[in-house]
Amino acid sequence: MNSVASSRKNKSPAGGLGYGFGSVHRVWGALLSLLVVSLTGTLHASDRWETLQAIHWVENPNNDPTPGAHGELGAYQFRRSTWFSYTQKPFEYARERHHADEVAVLHYEWLKRSFIEAGLEATPYRIALAWNAGLNSALRGRAPRASHDYATRVTNIVESLKLRTAKAGQP
């Protein structure tokens, strides 16, 4: 199973291992963007929830605590470098869902902002593609076929979740 791309393929959003000012700056940037989003209403939190839920279901649906082939951990199969781009908590905390969710939201928001800054719509497909292959690969059109398959699977789950939510809201 593929996972969040390593920092060898991408620059870390915090510019390193996530210790010090870069990490704090990235977290505050994500929190500020969430505030702006909530005030403007231009981005949909449900899209985020559905996309992250779908990524979890593809990556680690049974919450297996065993590390992945490349040392990935948790519900979203974070690599160590990605984890430390957003938090100073020990990497082993990625196995605990509430810690993993916090990092997943920050990573999702960074990917979304990165696509918007590149002039692209931040669709669930693109978010999933970057989650699996890395942002640079997704932006440059160099993601492998397996990553496109992964993004298709995530997108299909997102659409299923949206349909379920819509049906649940109908009288």
ChimeraX commands (.cxc) that place a marker at each C-alpha (Angstrom):
marker #1 position 0.00,0.00,0.00 radius 0.5
marker #1 position 1.40,3.38,-0.95 radius 0.5
marker #1 position 1.49,6.16,1.59 radius 0.5
marker #1 position 2.12,9.81,2.07 radius 0.5
marker #1 position 5.19,10.70,0.04 radius 0.5
marker #1 position 8.52,11.09,1.73 radius 0.5
marker #1 position 10.40,14.35,1.93 radius 0.5
marker #1 position 12.87,12.95,-0.60 radius 0.5
marker #1 position 10.23,13.46,-3.27 radius 0.5
marker #1 position 8.77,16.67,-1.87 radius 0.5
marker #1 position 9.85,19.59,0.16 radius 0.5
marker #1 position 8.27,19.27,3.55 radius 0.5
marker #1 position 5.59,21.92,4.09 radius 0.5
marker #1 position 7.51,23.11,7.12 radius 0.5
marker #1 position 10.84,23.08,5.32 radius 0.5
marker #1 position 12.41,20.32,7.38 radius 0.5
marker #1 position 11.58,17.87,10.09 radius 0.5
marker #1 position 8.99,20.18,11.60 radius 0.5
marker #1 position 10.87,21.27,14.67 radius 0.5
marker #1 position 11.09,24.93,15.50 radius 0.5
marker #1 position 9.71,27.96,13.72 radius 0.5
marker #1 position 8.80,26.27,10.43 radius 0.5
marker #1 position 6.47,23.84,12.17 radius 0.5
marker #1 position 4.86,26.54,14.28 radius 0.5
marker #1 position 4.50,28.77,11.22 radius 0.5
marker #1 position 2.84,25.95,9.24 radius 0.5
marker #1 position 0.41,25.11,12.05 radius 0.5
marker #1 position -0.57,28.74,12.54 radius 0.5
marker #1 position -0.93,29.14,8.77 radius 0.5
marker #1 position -3.27,26.15,8.63 radius 0.5
marker #1 position -5.30,27.44,11.58 radius 0.5
marker #1 position -5.54,30.89,10.01 radius 0.5
marker #1 position -6.68,29.38,6.72 radius 0.5
marker #1 position -9.33,27.37,8.59 radius 0.5
marker #1 position -10.55,30.60,10.20 radius 0.5
marker #1 position -10.69,32.35,6.84 radius 0.5
marker #1 position -12.49,29.38,5.34 radius 0.5
marker #1 position -15.06,29.36,8.13 radius 0.5
marker #1 position -15.65,33.09,7.74 radius 0.5
marker #1 position -15.88,33.09,3.95 radius 0.5
marker #1 position -17.59,29.74,3.51 radius 0.5
marker #1 position -15.70,29.13,0.26 radius 0.5
marker #1 position -14.35,25.70,1.14 radius 0.5
marker #1 position -16.47,22.83,2.35 radius 0.5
marker #1 position -15.55,21.04,5.57 radius 0.5
marker #1 position -17.63,18.06,4.46 radius 0.5
marker #1 position -15.36,17.62,1.44 radius 0.5
marker #1 position -12.43,17.47,3.81 radius 0.5
marker #1 position -14.13,15.01,6.15 radius 0.5
marker #1 position -15.24,12.78,3.28 radius 0.5
marker #1 position -11.83,12.84,1.61 radius 0.5
marker #1 position -9.99,12.07,4.84 radius 0.5
marker #1 position -12.44,9.30,5.70 radius 0.5
marker #1 position -11.93,7.80,2.24 radius 0.5
marker #1 position -8.15,8.02,2.56 radius 0.5
marker #1 position -8.38,6.26,5.92 radius 0.5
marker #1 position -10.55,3.50,4.44 radius 0.5
marker #1 position -8.09,2.95,1.60 radius 0.5
marker #1 position -4.92,3.27,3.69 radius 0.5
marker #1 position -5.76,1.43,6.90 radius 0.5
marker #1 position -9.45,0.51,7.24 radius 0.5
marker #1 position -8.86,-1.84,10.18 radius 0.5
marker #1 position -6.58,0.55,12.11 radius 0.5
marker #1 position -3.79,-2.00,12.05 radius 0.5
marker #1 position -1.03,-0.72,14.37 radius 0.5
marker #1 position 1.67,-2.57,12.41 radius 0.5
marker #1 position 3.94,-0.22,10.43 radius 0.5
marker #1 position 3.57,-0.26,6.66 radius 0.5
marker #1 position 6.28,-1.36,4.25 radius 0.5
marker #1 position 8.01,2.03,4.49 radius 0.5
marker #1 position 7.41,2.55,8.21 radius 0.5
marker #1 position 4.04,4.32,7.78 radius 0.5
marker #1 position 1.78,4.47,10.82 radius 0.5
marker #1 position -1.83,5.06,11.70 radius 0.5
marker #1 position -5.18,5.57,10.08 radius 0.5
marker #1 position -3.67,7.65,7.26 radius 0.5
marker #1 position -0.39,5.76,6.99 radius 0.5
marker #1 position 1.81,8.77,7.67 radius 0.5
marker #1 position 5.49,8.64,7.00 radius 0.5
marker #1 position 7.71,9.98,9.73 radius 0.5
marker #1 position 8.78,13.02,7.67 radius 0.5
marker #1 position 5.19,14.04,6.97 radius 0.5
marker #1 position 4.19,13.59,10.60 radius 0.5
marker #1 position 6.99,15.83,11.86 radius 0.5
marker #1 position 6.10,18.50,9.31 radius 0.5
marker #1 position 3.03,19.25,11.42 radius 0.5
marker #1 position 3.70,18.18,14.99 radius 0.5
marker #1 position 6.39,17.55,17.55 radius 0.5
marker #1 position 4.42,14.69,19.09 radius 0.5
marker #1 position 6.19,11.34,18.95 radius 0.5
marker #1 position 5.65,9.51,15.66 radius 0.5
marker #1 position 4.13,6.57,17.53 radius 0.5
marker #1 position 1.14,8.84,18.32 radius 0.5
marker #1 position 0.15,8.45,14.65 radius 0.5
marker #1 position -1.41,5.14,15.76 radius 0.5
marker #1 position -3.90,7.04,17.91 radius 0.5
marker #1 position -6.79,8.27,15.82 radius 0.5
marker #1 position -7.31,11.67,17.45 radius 0.5
marker #1 position -3.63,12.59,16.98 radius 0.5
marker #1 position -3.67,11.24,13.42 radius 0.5
marker #1 position -6.82,13.24,12.64 radius 0.5
marker #1 position -5.17,16.47,13.79 radius 0.5
marker #1 position -2.19,15.92,11.50 radius 0.5
marker #1 position -4.40,14.71,8.65 radius 0.5
marker #1 position -6.44,17.93,8.72 radius 0.5
marker #1 position -3.28,20.04,8.66 radius 0.5
marker #1 position -1.80,18.01,5.80 radius 0.5
marker #1 position -5.07,18.11,3.85 radius 0.5
marker #1 position -5.30,21.89,4.25 radius 0.5
marker #1 position -1.68,22.32,3.12 radius 0.5
marker #1 position -2.31,20.20,0.03 radius 0.5
marker #1 position -5.52,22.07,-0.72 radius 0.5
marker #1 position -3.80,25.46,-0.35 radius 0.5
marker #1 position -0.93,24.27,-2.54 radius 0.5
marker #1 position -3.28,23.30,-5.36 radius 0.5
marker #1 position -5.16,26.58,-5.12 radius 0.5
marker #1 position -1.88,28.53,-5.16 radius 0.5
marker #1 position -0.92,26.57,-8.29 radius 0.5
marker #1 position -4.17,27.69,-9.93 radius 0.5
marker #1 position -5.80,24.26,-9.72 radius 0.5
marker #1 position -9.03,23.16,-8.11 radius 0.5
marker #1 position -8.34,21.10,-4.99 radius 0.5
marker #1 position -10.55,18.13,-5.80 radius 0.5
marker #1 position -10.70,14.95,-3.74 radius 0.5
marker #1 position -8.92,13.22,-6.65 radius 0.5
marker #1 position -6.01,15.68,-6.61 radius 0.5
marker #1 position -5.77,15.63,-2.82 radius 0.5
marker #1 position -5.66,11.81,-2.85 radius 0.5
marker #1 position -3.15,11.75,-5.71 radius 0.5
marker #1 position -0.83,14.11,-3.81 radius 0.5
marker #1 position -1.41,12.21,-0.56 radius 0.5
marker #1 position -0.21,9.05,-2.24 radius 0.5
marker #1 position 2.39,10.21,-4.76 radius 0.5
marker #1 position 3.47,13.51,-3.25 radius 0.5
marker #1 position 2.52,17.07,-4.12 radius 0.5
marker #1 position 5.30,17.65,-6.64 radius 0.5
marker #1 position 4.45,14.47,-8.56 radius 0.5
marker #1 position 0.78,15.44,-8.65 radius 0.5
marker #1 position 1.50,19.00,-9.77 radius 0.5
marker #1 position 3.97,17.92,-12.46 radius 0.5
marker #1 position 1.81,15.12,-13.83 radius 0.5
marker #1 position 4.42,12.51,-12.85 radius 0.5
marker #1 position 2.41,10.39,-10.44 radius 0.5
marker #1 position 2.62,6.65,-11.14 radius 0.5
marker #1 position -0.37,4.66,-12.40 radius 0.5
marker #1 position -0.80,3.05,-8.95 radius 0.5
marker #1 position -1.26,6.52,-7.43 radius 0.5
marker #1 position -3.91,7.38,-10.01 radius 0.5
marker #1 position -5.68,4.11,-9.16 radius 0.5
marker #1 position -5.45,5.06,-5.48 radius 0.5
marker #1 position -6.92,8.52,-6.18 radius 0.5
marker #1 position -9.76,6.94,-8.18 radius 0.5
marker #1 position -10.57,4.60,-5.28 radius 0.5
marker #1 position -10.58,7.50,-2.82 radius 0.5
marker #1 position -12.76,9.60,-5.12 radius 0.5
marker #1 position -15.27,6.77,-5.53 radius 0.5
marker #1 position -15.55,6.45,-1.75 radius 0.5
marker #1 position -15.96,10.24,-1.39 radius 0.5
marker #1 position -18.82,10.16,-3.88 radius 0.5
marker #1 position -20.44,7.25,-2.01 radius 0.5
marker #1 position -20.17,9.15,1.26 radius 0.5
marker #1 position -21.71,12.26,-0.32 radius 0.5
marker #1 position -24.62,10.21,-1.68 radius 0.5
marker #1 position -25.17,8.58,1.71 radius 0.5
marker #1 position -25.10,11.97,3.43 radius 0.5
marker #1 position -27.53,13.44,0.89 radius 0.5
marker #1 position -29.93,10.50,1.29 radius 0.5
marker #1 position -29.76,10.75,5.08 radius 0.5
marker #1 position -30.74,14.44,4.85 radius 0.5
marker #1 position -33.83,13.77,2.72 radius 0.5
marker #1 position -37.24,13.43,4.40 radius 0.5
marker link #1:1,2 radius 0.2
marker link #1:2,3 radius 0.2
marker link #1:3,4 radius 0.2
marker link #1:4,5 radius 0.2
marker link #1:5,6 radius 0.2
marker link #1:6,7 radius 0.2
marker link #1:7,8 radius 0.2
marker link #1:8,9 radius 0.2
marker link #1:9,10 radius 0.2
marker link #1:10,11 radius 0.2
marker link #1:11,12 radius 0.2
marker link #1:12,13 radius 0.2
marker link #1:13,14 radius 0.2
marker link #1:14,15 radius 0.2
marker link #1:15,16 radius 0.2
marker link #1:16,17 radius 0.2
marker link #1:17,18 radius 0.2
marker link #1:18,19 radius 0.2
marker link #1:19,20 radius 0.2
marker link #1:20,21 radius 0.2
marker link #1:21,22 radius 0.2
marker link #1:22,23 radius 0.2
marker link #1:23,24 radius 0.2
marker link #1:24,25 radius 0.2
marker link #1:25,26 radius 0.2
marker link #1:26,27 radius 0.2
marker link #1:27,28 radius 0.2
marker link #1:28,29 radius 0.2
marker link #1:29,30 radius 0.2
marker link #1:30,31 radius 0.2
marker link #1:31,32 radius 0.2
marker link #1:32,33 radius 0.2
marker link #1:33,34 radius 0.2
marker link #1:34,35 radius 0.2
marker link #1:35,36 radius 0.2
marker link #1:36,37 radius 0.2
marker link #1:37,38 radius 0.2
marker link #1:38,39 radius 0.2
marker link #1:39,40 radius 0.2
marker link #1:40,41 radius 0.2
marker link #1:41,42 radius 0.2
marker link #1:42,43 radius 0.2
marker link #1:43,44 radius 0.2
marker link #1:44,45 radius 0.2
marker link #1:45,46 radius 0.2
marker link #1:46,47 radius 0.2
marker link #1:47,48 radius 0.2
marker link #1:48,49 radius 0.2
marker link #1:49,50 radius 0.2
marker link #1:50,51 radius 0.2
marker link #1:51,52 radius 0.2
marker link #1:52,53 radius 0.2
marker link #1:53,54 radius 0.2
marker link #1:54,55 radius 0.2
marker link #1:55,56 radius 0.2
marker link #1:56,57 radius 0.2
marker link #1:57,58 radius 0.2
marker link #1:58,59 radius 0.2
marker link #1:59,60 radius 0.2
marker link #1:60,61 radius 0.2
marker link #1:61,62 radius 0.2
marker link #1:62,63 radius 0.2
marker link #1:63,64 radius 0.2
marker link #1:64,65 radius 0.2
marker link #1:65,66 radius 0.2
marker link #1:66,67 radius 0.2
marker link #1:67,68 radius 0.2
marker link #1:68,69 radius 0.2
marker link #1:69,70 radius 0.2
marker link #1:70,71 radius 0.2
marker link #1:71,72 radius 0.2
marker link #1:72,73 radius 0.2
marker link #1:73,74 radius 0.2
marker link #1:74,75 radius 0.2
marker link #1:75,76 radius 0.2
marker link #1:76,77 radius 0.2
marker link #1:77,78 radius 0.2
marker link #1:78,79 radius 0.2
marker link #1:79,80 radius 0.2
marker link #1:80,81 radius 0.2
marker link #1:81,82 radius 0.2
marker link #1:82,83 radius 0.2
marker link #1:83,84 radius 0.2
marker link #1:84,85 radius 0.2
marker link #1:85,86 radius 0.2
marker link #1:86,87 radius 0.2
marker link #1:87,88 radius 0.2
marker link #1:88,89 radius 0.2
marker link #1:89,90 radius 0.2
marker link #1:90,91 radius 0.2
marker link #1:91,92 radius 0.2
marker link #1:92,93 radius 0.2
marker link #1:93,94 radius 0.2
marker link #1:94,95 radius 0.2
marker link #1:95,96 radius 0.2
marker link #1:96,97 radius 0.2
marker link #1:97,98 radius 0.2
marker link #1:98,99 radius 0.2
marker link #1:99,100 radius 0.2
marker link #1:100,101 radius 0.2
marker link #1:101,102 radius 0.2
marker link #1:102,103 radius 0.2
marker link #1:103,104 radius 0.2
marker link #1:104,105 radius 0.2
marker link #1:105,106 radius 0.2
marker link #1:106,107 radius 0.2
marker link #1:107,108 radius 0.2
marker link #1:108,109 radius 0.2
marker link #1:109,110 radius 0.2
marker link #1:110,111 radius 0.2
marker link #1:111,112 radius 0.2
marker link #1:112,113 radius 0.2
marker link #1:113,114 radius 0.2
marker link #1:114,115 radius 0.2
marker link #1:115,116 radius 0.2
marker link #1:116,117 radius 0.2
marker link #1:117,118 radius 0.2
marker link #1:118,119 radius 0.2
marker link #1:119,120 radius 0.2
marker link #1:120,121 radius 0.2
marker link #1:121,122 radius 0.2
marker link #1:122,123 radius 0.2
marker link #1:123,124 radius 0.2
marker link #1:124,125 radius 0.2
marker link #1:125,126 radius 0.2
marker link #1:126,127 radius 0.2
marker link #1:127,128 radius 0.2
marker link #1:128,129 radius 0.2
marker link #1:129,130 radius 0.2
marker link #1:130,131 radius 0.2
marker link #1:131,132 radius 0.2
marker link #1:132,133 radius 0.2
marker link #1:133,134 radius 0.2
marker link #1:134,135 radius 0.2
marker link #1:135,136 radius 0.2
marker link #1:136,137 radius 0.2
marker link #1:137,138 radius 0.2
marker link #1:138,139 radius 0.2
marker link #1:139,140 radius 0.2
marker link #1:140,141 radius 0.2
marker link #1:141,142 radius 0.2
marker link #1:142,143 radius 0.2
marker link #1:143,144 radius 0.2
marker link #1:144,145 radius 0.2
marker link #1:145,146 radius 0.2
marker link #1:146,147 radius 0.2
marker link #1:147,148 radius 0.2
marker link #1:148,149 radius 0.2
marker link #1:149,150 radius 0.2
marker link #1:150,151 radius 0.2
marker link #1:151,152 radius 0.2
marker link #1:152,153 radius 0.2
marker link #1:153,154 radius 0.2
marker link #1:154,155 radius 0.2
marker link #1:155,156 radius 0.2
marker link #1:156,157 radius 0.2
marker link #1:157,158 radius 0.2
marker link #1:158,159 radius 0.2
marker link #1:159,160 radius 0.2
marker link #1:160,161 radius 0.2
marker link #1:161,162 radius 0.2
marker link #1:162,163 radius 0.2
marker link #1:163,164 radius 0.2
marker link #1:164,165 radius 0.2
marker link #1:165,166 radius 0.2
marker link #1:166,167 radius 0.2
marker link #1:167,168 radius 0.2
marker link #1:168,169 radius 0.2
marker link #1:169,170 radius 0.2
marker link #1:170,171 radius 0.2
view
